[in-house]
Amino acid sequence: AQARSTRSVRMVASCVPAAHTRSPARPSPSRRRAPRGMAVSGASAEPATRARSPGAGRVPGFAKRVAECNEITPADVARKYVPLVVAGESVGLMQPYFAAELAKESEGVFALCRSDETNESHAEDDAEYAALTASETEQLLANPHRMLETKTFVTLDQAIAGNDATSRSNAVAPVLARLNKRGVIGGWRDELFPVNSSYGEPPVFLVERAAASLLGIRAYGVHINGYVCLDEKRPSKPTHLWVAKRSQTKQTFPNMLDHLVAGGLPANMDPVLCAIKECEEEASVPPSLATENLQSASIVTYNSDYRGCCKRDVLFCYDLALPVDFKPTPNDGEVDSFTLVPMDEACRLVAETKEFKPNVALVLVDFFVRHGIVTPEEPGYVELVKALRQ
């Protein structure tokens, strides 16, 4: 009986969960397993040494470049700009002087109206707003800044411009051509941009690209980061960027540094087709190479003060891995040269200088974030990433 009792006790003890049994002795520090990514030295664990990233310590400089593309605040929208409202949608933000020029030159195509709403929102159909009287219009045209004080906005007169995109486009085109002839609009491109409230929405009309920033419409573009991987241990890690130098004859930002390829997105063209087209036109990248290696990567948005205009751009960002033996060459006169720049130097140029075209620096910061060239361990990382999408 005593033997049976002893065996029962042993069986019960073997079934008790470990939490209720005596803990085993802890291993000595020299034999203790370190967490993955940690190195053990004696009794203390220290982080394993990592190679310094090209973006390390440069977040403050990157943040400055992003901020320089986002000078316009929501308060500025109400205080500085006159809305353009078409088909019940607010599609543009204009300086008062340009709103006055449109009204004076349009022969009734553009009309001034007044709203009880704030300048930021015009949700109702513009047909519900009555145009100002001739006397009221004359007073505002003589003193355009009063448009801001009186909640005035600009719309298209349906009786003249019609109520579909084609008729509106046909009515607006000669107005802008006359303003170009007078020198109010410069840098004519003969390229049409869509006018809409957001990407993918049907345009309310099409407009000459040179007038886009003056109208304050949301414009779209494609930017291509051309890169090379020269690290045999990490063959997919970008180590160098192809950097273009803009021609000194460019209408905007001459002689500044640029992406391998970038361009505005015209009406009725998909972003990827535009990117492939621009690759061949600007950098002599064969369509077959661009089609095979081009990767849709990201999108950045910003609200920039461009010569007083409210420039609200949406940029579709692409990455293009290029063979080591491929060298881009200028093709259309918009670029003077291409240089293969080490990633550390590219980071330095963005963080410490203003040699890059402003929105190019913005897209490069996005590239640095996506490829782990700047990482979450850096102070200000979260704020930097949030600022890329305004």
Backbone hydrogen bonds, N-H to C=O, Kabsch-Sander energy under -0.5 kcal/mol:
donor,donor_aa,acceptor,acceptor_aa,energy
5,S,1,A,-2.3
6,T,2,Q,-2.0
7,R,3,A,-2.3
8,S,4,R,-2.1
9,V,5,S,-2.0
10,R,6,T,-1.9
11,M,7,R,-2.1
12,V,8,S,-2.5
13,A,9,V,-2.4
14,S,10,R,-1.7
15,C,11,M,-0.8
15,C,12,V,-1.1
16,V,12,V,-0.7
16,V,13,A,-0.8
20,H,17,P,-1.8
21,T,18,A,-1.8
31,R,28,S,-1.7
32,R,28,S,-0.9
32,R,29,P,-0.6
38,M,35,P,-2.0
39,A,46,E,-2.6
41,S,44,S,-2.4
44,S,41,S,-1.7
46,E,39,A,-2.4
48,A,37,G,-1.6
55,G,373,I,-1.4
56,A,53,S,-1.8
58,R,55,G,-1.9
62,F,58,R,-2.4
63,A,59,V,-3.0
64,K,60,P,-1.5
65,R,61,G,-1.7
66,V,62,F,-2.1
67,A,63,A,-2.4
68,E,64,K,-2.0
69,C,65,R,-0.6
69,C,66,V,-1.2
70,N,67,A,-1.8
72,I,303,N,-1.7
73,T,71,E,-0.5
77,V,73,T,-1.5
78,A,74,P,-1.2
79,R,75,A,-1.8
80,K,76,D,-2.9
81,Y,76,D,-0.6
81,Y,77,V,-0.9
82,V,94,M,-3.6
84,L,92,G,-2.3
85,V,83,P,-0.6
85,V,154,V,-3.0
86,V,89,E,-2.6
89,E,86,V,-2.0
91,V,84,L,-2.5
91,V,89,E,-0.9
92,G,84,L,-1.3
93,L,215,L,-0.8
94,M,82,V,-2.9
98,F,95,Q,-0.6
99,A,95,Q,-2.1
100,A,96,P,-2.1
101,E,97,Y,-1.9
102,L,98,F,-2.4
103,A,99,A,-2.0
104,K,100,A,-2.5
105,E,101,E,-2.3
106,S,102,L,-1.4
109,V,106,S,-1.5
111,A,155,T,-2.7
113,C,153,F,-2.8
114,R,130,A,-0.8
115,S,151,K,-1.9
121,S,118,T,-1.2
128,E,125,D,-2.0
129,Y,126,D,-1.6
132,L,112,L,-2.2
137,T,133,T,-2.8
138,E,134,A,-2.4
139,Q,135,S,-2.0
140,L,136,E,-2.0
141,L,137,T,-2.6
142,A,138,E,-1.6
143,N,139,Q,-1.1
146,R,143,N,-2.1
147,M,144,P,-2.2
148,L,145,H,-1.0
149,E,145,H,-0.8
150,T,146,R,-1.8
151,K,148,L,-0.7
152,T,147,M,-2.5
153,F,113,C,-2.5
154,V,83,P,-2.7
155,T,111,A,-2.4
156,L,85,V,-0.5
157,D,109,V,-2.7
158,Q,156,L,-0.7
160,I,157,D,-1.1
161,A,157,D,-3.4
162,G,158,Q,-1.6
168,R,164,D,-2.4
169,S,165,A,-2.5
170,N,166,T,-2.3
171,A,167,S,-1.8
172,V,168,R,-2.5
173,A,169,S,-2.2
175,V,171,A,-0.6
175,V,172,V,-0.5
176,L,172,V,-2.0
177,A,173,A,-2.1
178,R,174,P,-2.0
179,L,175,V,-1.8
180,N,176,L,-2.1
181,K,177,A,-2.2
182,R,178,R,-1.7
183,G,180,N,-1.0
184,V,179,L,-2.2
185,I,179,L,-1.2
186,G,184,V,-0.5
193,F,207,V,-3.2
195,V,205,F,-1.8
196,N,194,P,-0.6
201,E,198,S,-1.9
204,V,195,V,-3.0
205,F,195,V,-0.8
207,V,193,F,-2.5
209,R,191,E,-3.0
211,A,208,E,-1.9
212,A,209,R,-1.9
215,L,211,A,-2.5
216,G,212,A,-1.1
217,I,212,A,-1.7
218,R,196,N,-0.5
219,A,217,I,-0.7
219,A,312,R,-1.6
221,G,314,V,-2.0
222,V,263,G,-2.9
223,H,316,F,-2.4
224,I,261,V,-2.9
225,N,223,H,-0.5
225,N,318,Y,-3.1
226,G,224,I,-0.8
227,Y,225,N,-0.6
227,Y,320,L,-2.2
228,V,240,H,-2.2
230,L,228,V,-0.6
232,E,230,L,-0.8
237,K,234,R,-2.0
239,T,228,V,-2.5
240,H,228,V,-1.9
241,L,341,V,-2.8
242,W,226,G,-2.8
243,V,241,L,-0.6
243,V,339,T,-3.0
244,A,258,D,-2.0
245,K,337,S,-2.3
246,R,244,A,-0.6
246,R,256,M,-3.0
247,S,334,E,-2.6
250,K,247,S,-1.4
255,N,247,S,-0.7
256,M,253,F,-1.3
257,L,355,E,-2.9
258,D,244,A,-2.7
260,L,224,I,-0.8
261,V,224,I,-1.2
263,G,222,V,-2.3
265,L,220,Y,-3.1
267,A,192,L,-2.4
269,M,266,P,-0.9
274,C,270,D,-2.2
275,A,271,P,-2.5
276,I,272,V,-2.2
277,K,273,L,-2.3
278,E,274,C,-2.7
279,C,275,A,-2.1
280,E,276,I,-1.6
281,E,277,K,-2.4
282,E,278,E,-2.9
283,A,278,E,-0.5
283,A,279,C,-1.6
284,S,280,E,-1.1
285,V,279,C,-2.0
290,A,286,P,-2.4
291,T,287,P,-2.9
292,E,288,S,-1.8
293,N,289,L,-2.3
294,L,290,A,-2.3
295,Q,319,D,-2.5
297,A,317,C,-2.7
298,S,317,C,-1.6
300,V,315,L,-2.0
301,T,388,L,-1.7
302,Y,313,D,-1.6
304,S,311,K,-3.0
306,Y,304,S,-1.0
306,Y,309,C,-2.1
307,R,305,D,-0.8
309,C,306,Y,-2.2
310,C,93,L,-0.6
311,K,304,S,-3.3
311,K,309,C,-1.1
312,R,217,I,-0.7
312,R,310,C,-0.8
313,D,302,Y,-1.1
313,D,311,K,-0.7
314,V,219,A,-2.5
315,L,300,V,-3.0
316,F,221,G,-3.0
316,F,314,V,-0.5
317,C,298,S,-2.4
317,C,315,L,-0.6
318,Y,223,H,-2.8
319,D,295,Q,-2.4
320,L,225,N,-2.9
321,A,293,N,-0.7
322,L,227,Y,-2.8
326,F,323,P,-1.6
329,T,283,A,-1.5
331,N,282,E,-0.8
336,D,245,K,-3.0
337,S,245,K,-0.9
339,T,243,V,-2.6
341,V,241,L,-3.3
341,V,339,T,-0.7
343,M,239,T,-2.7
346,A,342,P,-2.2
347,C,343,M,-2.6
348,R,344,D,-2.1
349,L,345,E,-2.6
350,V,346,A,-2.0
351,A,347,C,-2.8
352,E,348,R,-2.9
353,T,349,L,-1.3
357,K,257,L,-2.6
360,V,357,K,-0.9
361,A,357,K,-1.9
362,L,358,P,-1.4
363,V,359,N,-1.8
364,L,360,V,-2.4
365,V,361,A,-2.1
366,D,362,L,-1.7
367,F,363,V,-2.0
368,F,364,L,-2.6
369,V,365,V,-2.1
370,R,366,D,-2.5
371,H,367,F,-1.8
372,G,369,V,-1.5
373,I,368,F,-2.2
374,V,368,F,-1.5
378,E,375,T,-2.0
381,Y,378,E,-1.7
384,L,380,G,-2.1
385,V,381,Y,-2.3
386,K,382,V,-2.3
387,A,383,E,-1.8
388,L,384,L,-0.5
388,L,385,V,-1.2
389,R,386,K,-1.5
390,Q,301,T,-0.8
390,Q,388,L,-0.5
